[in-house]
Every structure is written in structure tokens, then in C-alpha cells.
Amino acid sequence: MIVLMSVTACFMQNNSRRRTPGGVFLLLVKQDGDIQKEKLDLIFTDEKKKTSTMKKRTLQHSRKARAEELRKSLSAGMFCLIM
């Protein structure tokens, strides 16, 4: 793996920084076609839970912000909805 990283720079998807050796290893594990889906699901269960939790929090935050925006516009006498 060290050889792989020294030969080619393995960047993140957004090209903001290089992957760590552990990140390269996990990327290779995810892309390996020989590993059964059930085993991959066991390995990456925590990652899926974190992603799901973050999506829920983001959605919740945007809903609260939208509701607050609507409350302010209604209290100011503006009756048109911003979409």
C-alpha cells in the first residue's frame, strides 16, 4: 500500500487532500469485487449509520430554518411563501 501511495497520489473525491493509508485501504476494500456484499455490509455498518444520522440532522436543520423563515415573514406581514 505504501508503494501505491508513493507512485500515485490517491486524492479524495473532491480533490481537497490526499487519502491516508487507511483511507486507501478502505477504498480498495469497497471496490474489491471478490468480497461478498454481506461482509462489506458488516464492515461498513458504522459508516452507514453515521451517514444516515448526518443526513437526518441536516434535513432537520433545514426544516427548522425554513419554519423560522416562514414565521418571521408571517409576523412581518408578508404573506407570500418563499420557495
HUHUBEL-V764654 format. One record per pair of residues at least 24 apart in sequence whose ideal C-beta (glycine too) atoms are under 10 Angstrom apart, sorted by the first residue. I is the first residue (numbers start at 1). GAP is how many residues later the second one is. If there is no record, write none. Layout:
BEGIN
i-><I;I>
gap-><GAP;GAP>
END
This chain:
BEGIN
i-><1;1;4>
gap-><24;27;24>
END
